């Protein structure tokens, strides 16, 4: 098995260790492997192989971090053709962005991947439902 080195904030590492201990994992590696499998399987579901999907993506980051907010806004413009609606709210000390998307699996996966790559984004959650074959531009 290959050994992989990665960096993460101390708080996330503590949460990882607590989760491993609380759920009787053998260690960090087992938790990271399971999380990686779960992430990859989210887009390998047979229901999502053909046709359009509707999905929501929720993003959380610290309130008042304009650098992050600008990067999220730039990404929103980059994916304007697949984003059906957006909402930006302030909840506690966080910015919470909600995106409603309608697109093929690859476009949604790319959007989520790029959101997760933004330094300072603390949480990205998505939920997808299949729509079947559909051309978003038809009827508009």
C-alpha positions as CSV (number, residue, x, y, z in Angstrom):
1,X,0.0,0.0,0.0
2,X,1.3,3.5,-0.9
3,X,2.1,6.0,1.8
4,X,0.6,9.5,1.2
5,X,1.6,12.6,3.1
6,X,-0.9,15.4,3.4
7,X,-1.4,18.6,5.3
8,X,-4.4,19.7,7.3
9,X,-5.2,22.3,9.9
10,X,-4.6,21.2,13.5
11,X,-8.3,21.4,14.4
12,X,-9.2,19.1,11.5
13,X,-6.5,16.6,12.6
14,X,-7.9,16.6,16.2
15,X,-11.4,16.0,14.8
16,X,-10.0,13.2,12.7
17,X,-8.3,11.6,15.7
18,X,-11.4,12.0,17.9
19,X,-13.6,10.4,15.2
20,X,-11.2,7.5,14.8
21,X,-11.2,6.9,18.5
22,X,-15.0,7.3,19.0
23,X,-15.8,4.9,16.2
24,X,-13.1,2.4,16.9
25,X,-11.1,2.8,13.7
26,X,-7.6,1.4,13.8
27,X,-6.2,4.9,13.1
28,X,-6.2,8.0,10.9
29,X,-5.4,6.1,7.7
30,X,-8.5,4.0,8.0
31,X,-10.7,7.1,8.4
32,X,-9.1,8.9,5.5
33,X,-9.5,5.8,3.3
34,X,-13.1,5.5,4.1
35,X,-13.7,9.2,3.6
36,X,-11.9,9.1,0.2
37,X,-14.0,6.1,-0.9
38,X,-17.2,7.9,0.1
39,X,-16.2,11.1,-1.8
40,X,-15.3,9.2,-4.9
41,X,-18.4,7.0,-4.8
42,X,-20.7,10.0,-4.6
43,X,-20.2,10.5,-8.3
44,X,-19.9,6.9,-9.3
45,X,-23.6,6.1,-8.6
46,X,-25.1,4.4,-11.6
47,X,-28.2,6.7,-11.4
48,X,-25.9,9.6,-12.4
49,X,-24.2,8.1,-15.4
50,X,-26.5,9.5,-18.0
51,X,-28.6,12.6,-18.3
52,X,-29.0,15.7,-16.2
53,X,-28.9,16.0,-12.5
54,X,-30.4,18.5,-10.1
55,X,-28.4,19.2,-7.1
56,X,-27.7,21.5,-4.2
57,X,-24.3,22.5,-3.0
58,X,-23.8,24.2,0.3
59,X,-20.5,26.0,1.1
60,X,-19.4,27.4,4.5
61,X,-16.5,29.7,5.2
62,X,-15.6,32.3,7.8
63,X,-17.6,35.6,7.6
64,X,-15.5,38.6,6.5
65,X,-13.1,36.7,4.4
66,X,-13.4,38.7,1.2
67,X,-10.7,36.8,-0.6
68,X,-12.7,33.6,-0.2
69,X,-15.9,35.3,-1.1
70,X,-14.4,36.7,-4.3
71,X,-13.1,33.3,-5.3
72,X,-16.5,31.7,-4.7
73,X,-18.1,34.5,-6.8
74,X,-15.6,34.0,-9.6
75,X,-16.4,30.3,-9.6
76,X,-20.1,31.0,-9.7
77,X,-19.6,33.1,-12.8
78,X,-17.4,30.4,-14.4
79,X,-20.3,27.9,-13.9
80,X,-23.1,30.3,-14.7
81,X,-24.5,27.9,-17.4
82,X,-25.2,25.1,-14.8
83,X,-26.2,27.2,-11.8
84,X,-30.0,27.6,-11.6
85,X,-30.0,29.7,-8.4
86,X,-27.8,30.9,-5.6
87,X,-28.2,32.3,-2.1
88,X,-25.6,33.9,0.1
89,X,-26.4,34.1,3.9
90,X,-24.7,35.0,7.1
91,X,-25.2,32.4,9.8
92,X,-23.4,32.8,13.1
93,X,-19.8,33.7,12.2
94,X,-20.0,32.1,8.8
95,X,-20.9,32.8,5.2
96,X,-23.2,30.1,3.8
97,X,-23.6,29.9,0.1
98,X,-26.3,27.7,-1.5
99,X,-26.1,26.7,-5.1
100,X,-28.8,24.9,-7.1
101,X,-27.4,23.3,-10.2
102,X,-28.8,21.5,-13.2
103,X,-26.2,19.8,-15.3
104,X,-24.5,16.5,-16.3
105,X,-22.4,14.7,-13.6
106,X,-19.0,15.9,-14.8
107,X,-20.0,19.6,-14.7
108,X,-21.4,19.3,-11.1
109,X,-18.4,17.2,-10.0
110,X,-16.0,19.9,-11.5
111,X,-17.8,22.7,-9.7
112,X,-17.7,20.9,-6.3
113,X,-14.0,19.9,-6.8
114,X,-13.1,23.6,-7.5
115,X,-15.1,24.8,-4.5
116,X,-13.2,22.3,-2.2
117,X,-9.9,23.5,-3.6
118,X,-10.5,27.1,-2.5
119,X,-8.2,27.7,0.5
120,X,-10.4,28.7,3.5
121,X,-13.5,26.9,2.5
122,X,-14.3,24.9,5.5
123,X,-17.2,22.7,4.3
124,X,-18.8,21.7,1.0
125,X,-21.9,19.5,1.0
126,X,-23.9,18.3,-2.0
127,X,-27.0,16.4,-2.7
128,X,-27.9,15.1,-6.1
129,X,-31.0,13.7,-7.8
130,X,-31.2,12.3,-11.3
131,X,-33.5,14.1,-13.9
132,X,-32.9,11.8,-16.8
133,X,-32.1,13.0,-20.2
134,X,-32.7,16.7,-20.5
135,X,-31.4,19.6,-22.4
136,X,-31.4,22.6,-20.0
137,X,-31.5,25.1,-22.9
138,X,-34.7,23.6,-24.4
139,X,-37.8,25.5,-23.6
140,X,-36.0,28.5,-22.2
